[in-house]
Amino acid sequence: MKAGEYPSLSELEEASEQASRPEAVPQTAAEQRAKPAPIRWIIPYVIGCAILLAGFYLIDWLPWKMEPGMDVKVRRYVLGAVAVIGILGVARGVEVYVVERLRNPVSRFNLRRIVRLGTGLVLVFVIISILFVNWYAAVVSLGLISLILGFALQTPISSFVAWVYILVRAPYRVGDRIEIGDARGDVIDVSYLDTTIWEIGGRHLTTDHPSGRIIRFPNTNVFTSAVINYSWPMFPYIWNEICFDVAYESDLGFIAETMEKIAAEEIGEAMSKNVVAYRELLAKTPVNHVEVQDRPVVLFRPNPNTWVEAIVRYLVDPKDAGAVKNSLTRKLLAALNAAPDKVMFPKSNAR
């Protein structure tokens, strides 16, 4: 799977089952979409419709086996079953020939949900039409049932409305790294009622590494909690910092030059390109007066104790933040420790 393509929860579960059978793992999504979709998926639907239509015409040959008026009901039920199979077949065809052809994985995910929801609504309409010949009686019955269920299912209904809000306003999408309430992680599934994220950090970890746990929360949380999105599509980067404590007697000029050089070698080129987009976004907001450096910059800040904080600030992809910080910390410490006469770290039990 290429970068930027995010599997759904069901696809993740399927991948875990196939892990023990490498020969069964399918090709990449791009390769699969490049090939013509096999037509064999339609065979069960055609066979089902053919059997039901054959039964429909067979009713004319067996009128004595049914009570008066029963043949009319049976015909209606058979035609309804044909309509149900036809609707399911059309929905499957839309998924195969339209949804799966989309390049954007998030668009595929959302459109697949919409197609299935629309299919369900049409099926409900068809089934009601089959069961109730008198639409007035059907509407009254459904009205009473809806009134009762409306009180009993307030939370699920609110979650469904929140799903529509998430789909339209996109506070987060599948694949985004978000923080909502106490939950923080990568979104792997947004269903009609709840959202599933793959937790990062958590109570057992102090880094941004995935904890191995998943968190599910109702979609209504988007109405009651602030959503912090680290993967905004227009600018999916965050500013990060690494801080060292150094003594006042240290050569601050040497420290700044060394830290900026190492950080620039590590991420400077990529950062320069990303800052251009960041400046364009800032120019469209009331905070466009903020000065943004296109290279890693080192700042010094007095510490309340007896040393100075040397801070290097840089731009990074939120999902690479942990790895970049680890790599930079190692290289920065190696370079600073190589000049003990210019870089003096605090030496006491208090640090």
N, C-alpha and C positions, 0 to 999 in steps of 0.2 A: 504494500500500500504506500502510495506516495505521500509526501508531506502535505498537510492540509486536508486529507481525506479522513473522515472520522467515522468509524463503524457505529452502528446502533448497538443497544444492549444485547439484542438477540444475536447479532453478528459476532459480538465478543464471546458470548456463550458458545456459539457454534465453533469459533476459532479454538477455544480451549478444548473442546471435544476432539478436534482434528489434530491437536498438537502431538498426540501420540501416534498419529498416522500421517507422516509427511507426504506420502504419495497421494493422499486425498485432499490436500490443501489446494484450493483453486488458484487460478492465475490472478493477477492484479485486477482491480476494478476497471482500470483503463483498457487493459487487454480484452476483458470480457465485453465491454461496451463496443469495442472496435469490431467484434465479430457479429455476424447476423444472428439475431435471436432465434433459437430453435422453435419450430412450429408445434412440436409434440405436446406443449402445455395445453393446447386447445382440445386435444383428443378426448379427455374425460368429459369435458363440457358437451362436445358434440354427441358422444355416446349417450350421456344422460338425457339430453333433449330428444334424441331419436327414440329411446326407450319410452319416454313419457308420451311423445306424440303417437307412437304405435299403440300405446294403451288407450289414448284418447279415441282413436278410430276404432279400436276393438270394442269399445262400449256399445257402438251401434249394432254389433253382431251378437251381443249378449244382453238384450234388453230384459229378458225374463228373469235374469238372475238378480235384479234390483227392484226395490220397492218403487212405487210411482213417485216421481219427482227426485228420486235419489240420483238418477243418471245426470241430471242437471248440476247437482252439487258436485258430483265426482268430476264432471267435465271442468267445472270452474276450478276445482282444486288442482287438477292436472295442468290446466293452462297456467295457473298461478305458479306451480312448481317449475314449469318451463320458463316462465318469466324470471323466477329467482335464479335459475341456473344461467340464463342468458345475461342477467345483470352481473353475476359473479364473473362470467366469462369476459364481459366487456371491461370490468374493473381490472381483471388480471391482464388483459391486453394493453390497457393504458399503462399499467406498471411496467410491463415488459418493453413496450415500444416507445413510451414517452418518458416515464420517470427514470428508468435505468439508463437512458441516453443522455441525461443531463450531466454536465461536467462538474458542477458545483455540488459537493456532497451534502451541504446543508440544505440546498434547494431540493435535492432528491429526498432527503429525510422529511422535510416539511410537506412536500407535495404528496408523498406516499401516505402520510397521516391524513391529509385532506381528502384524497381519493377514497381511503377506507372509511372515513367518516361519512362522505357523501354516499358511498355504497350502502352503508348501514341505514341511513335515512331513507333512501329509495326502497330498500328491502322492507323496512317497517311500513311504508306507504302501501306497497304491493300486498303484504300480508294482511294489513287491515282491510284492504279492498276485497281480498278473498274471503275473509272471515265475516265481514259485515256487508250485507247487500244494502241495508238501510244506513246511509251515511249519517243521518240525523241521530240515530241511536248510537252509532259509533262515536260521533263527536261528543255526545252527552256522557257516554261511558268513559271515554278517554279524558274528558274534562274533570270528572270526579276523581279518576285515578291520578291525574296530574296534580290535582289539588292536594291529595293525600301525600303523594310522593314529594311534592314541593316542600312540604314541612319536614318530611323525614330525611330528605337528601339535600339539605341546604348547603352543607360543606362540599359534597361532590359537584353540585351545580356551580358553586362559586369557583371551584378548581377548574371546571371546564371553561367558564368565562375567562379565568386567568390564563388558560392555555391559549385561547383566542387572542388575548392581550399580548402574550409572549410571541405568538406567531406574527402579529401585526407590528408591534412596537419593537420587538427584538431586544429586550434588555439583556438577554443572553441567548446563545444558540448552541447547538451541539458542537462540542470541541472547544468551547470557550473556557477559560480559567476564571472562576468567579468566587466571590465571597458573599454570602447572604446569611444574616444572623450569625450563628456560631459555626455554620458549615462553610468549608473552603475546599475547592477542588476543581477538577475538570468535568464539564458536563458530558455525559455519555448517553443520556436518553431524556427526552421530554415527551411524556405521554399525555393523554387527555386529562389526567387527574393529578399526576405528580411528576417531579423531576428527580433524576438520579445523577449523582456526581460521584466521581472517583476521588476520594479524599486525598489531599496532600497535607503533609505535616501531621496534625492531630496531637493527641495527648502523649503519644509515645515517641514522637520525633520533633526535633527542633529545626529541621531543614524543610525545604519544599519538595522532598522526595515523596512519591505516592506511598501511603500507609498500607495499602492493600485492602482497605475497607471501602465500602460504598455507603453513601448517605442518600436516603430518599426523603423528600419533604413535599408537602402539598403545594400545588402551583399558586394557591392563594397567598403564599408568603411574599410574592412580588408586590402585593398590595399593602403589606404591613411591615416589610423590612427593606432597608436600603440594599440595593444590588450593586456590588463592587465588581466591575468587569475588567479583568486584566488583558483581555483579548479583543478590544474594540477593533472592528474590521478596518476602519480608516487609519488607525495607528496602533497596532498591536504590540507596543513596547512600553517599558516602564523605566524610570530612573532608579538606579541603585547606588549604594555607597559601601565602601570598605573603610573602616576607621582603625587607626593605630594610635596608641598613646606613646608620646616621645617626651624626653626631658627638655626643659627650657634651654639647656645649654647646647642642644643639637643644632646642626647646620640646616635650618629650615629651607634655605634655597636649594641645597643638594637634595633634600628629601622630596621637595616638590618636583624638581627636575627628574629625579629617578622614578618616582611613582607615575608621573605623566608619561614618561617615555615607555615604560613597561606596559601601562594600560593602553597606550596608543598602538603599540605593536600587537597587542592581543586583539583588540576590538575597534581600533580607531577608524579603519577604512569603512567598515560596515556602519559604524555609528554616524559618520559624516553624511552618508546617504540618507539615513533615517531622520536625522535632524532637519534636513531640508523639508521633509513632509511635516515635521512637527512645527516648524516655523510658519508654514503655509496655513496650518490649522489655527495657530495662535493669532495670525494676522486677521482672521475672520471673527475674533472674539474681543470682548472689552479688555482683555488682559494682554493685548498684543505688545505692550511695552516691556514685557519680561525679556531679559537678555538670555539667550540660549547659546552655549558654546557647542561647536560641532566636533570637539575633541574632548577626551577625558580631562577633567580639571581637578586640581588639588586645592583644598581649602584648609585653613587652620582655625581652630576654635579653642579658646582657653577652657580647661577642665576645672570644675570646682575644687579639685584636689591640687596636686602639685605638679601637673604635667600638661602638655598641649596635645590636642587631638588632631592628627593628620588624616584628612578625609579625601579620598579620591571618588569623584562622582562620574558616572557613565550611564549610557543607555544600553538596554539589553532586552531580548525577548523574555517575557516572564517565565516561559517554560524552560529556558536555559539559564535562568538567574543563578540557581544553585551551583551548576557546573562551572559557570564563568567566575563566580565569586571564589570557589575553591581553587581554580587554576590561578587566578590573579593573586590570591592571598599567598599561595606557595611561592610564586615568582617574586612578589614584592618583598616578602620576608627574606628570601635568599639574597636579594640585591641589597636590602638595607642592613642585614647582618654582616654583609661583606665589608662594610665600612664602619666599624665600631667607633672610630675616632670622630666621625661626623654624625652618626645616628646613635643616640644613647637612649635606650629604653628604660623606663622606670624600674628600679631595683628595690623592691621592698615586699613584705608580706601583704601589704595593703592592696597591691595591684591584683 
